[in-house]
Amino acid sequence: MASAVAPPTAGAGRRIVVAVDEGDESTYALTWCLANVVSPAGGDTLVLVHARRPRPVYAAIDSSGYMMTSDVLASVERHAHAVSAAAVDKAKRLCAEHPHVKVETLVESGDPRDVICDAADKVGADLLVMGSHGYGFIQRAFLGSVSNHCAQNCKCPVLIVKRPKE
Amino acid sequence: MASAVAPPTAGAGRRIVVAVDEGDESTYALTWCLANVVSPAGGDTLVLVHARRPRPVYAAIDSSGYMMTSDVLASVERHAHAVSAAAVDKAKRLCAEHPHVKVETLVESGDPRDVICDAADKVGADLLVMGSHGYGFIQRAFLGSVSNHCAQNCKCPVLIVKRPKE
């Protein structure tokens, strides 16, 4: 064996970070991880990480150029919070079906690429699990693939799960 | 649960493809997979896939422009075969320490990106495991990252394992 560093072992206190968003692919990635990676004997901790989108700067001006009122901005903000909370709640409900797994959550505002990589570093992840898409077509076109970025930049192993087409 | 497709389950006859080359990162990826993904209860099959580099066209002419003799070409070919065989043998020895895992091997000539993705499709892989590099700096510069390509193009989940620096 060429490497002097021993890998972690299933169930021996591994910390598995799962990137969670409101999409079906993220849900499938979490389900796949629970069925295939998490030790059925217990001992693993799942850290559900969600990147809340920061309020974009242009949100203060609507498409016709008028300033939005603070009421409208507050409503946009409330909606974003509700979407985030729903995504994290759904993930926690899925985890609750596996009582042998400890679950933690971490929600941060920012670019999902940075939030996810930083979270993996911060919690000392043994593995990062994520869907291959997530965060929508438009954002992907501007940001590049979140999963590609994480696969290249995170220090831990990265598992990219695609939702089957059928 | 949003997805109608149920993911495979640990130990229930999963087919896990591991990309094998002569590098340490590939060895670490296989070790990581054996310790963290393969079910200790048995039932999984590891398919070790190795892409043998095709003999490059320019090999017939050496740097000073002289044709190489068929003896030299045969010797280059023998060396490539020996490197391939050593990589696969090393991987099989690592697997032999886990007698509950069934092991198959698949060696094909060609661009590693195509060989690995095609193999994953052909064997109906439930998971593809690979190192993040492999295949050398020069080839990576020309071909792009093999793992990036597979993460984008393989239909199954892809686990990219980096060897820790320490």
Interface residues (C-beta under 8 A of the other chain):
Chain A: M1 A2 S3 A4 V5 P7 P8 T9 A10 R14 D24 T27 Y28 A29 T31 W32 A35 N36 V37 P40 L94 D126 L127 S132 S145 S147 N148 A151 Q152 K155 C156 P157 V158 L159 I160 V161 K162 R163 P164 E166
Chain B: M1 A2 S3 A4 V5 P7 P8 T9 A10 R14 D24 T27 Y28 A29 T31 W32 A35 N36 V37 P40 L94 D126 L127 S132 S145 S147 N148 A151 Q152 K155 C156 P157 V158 L159 I160 V161 K162 R163 P164 E166
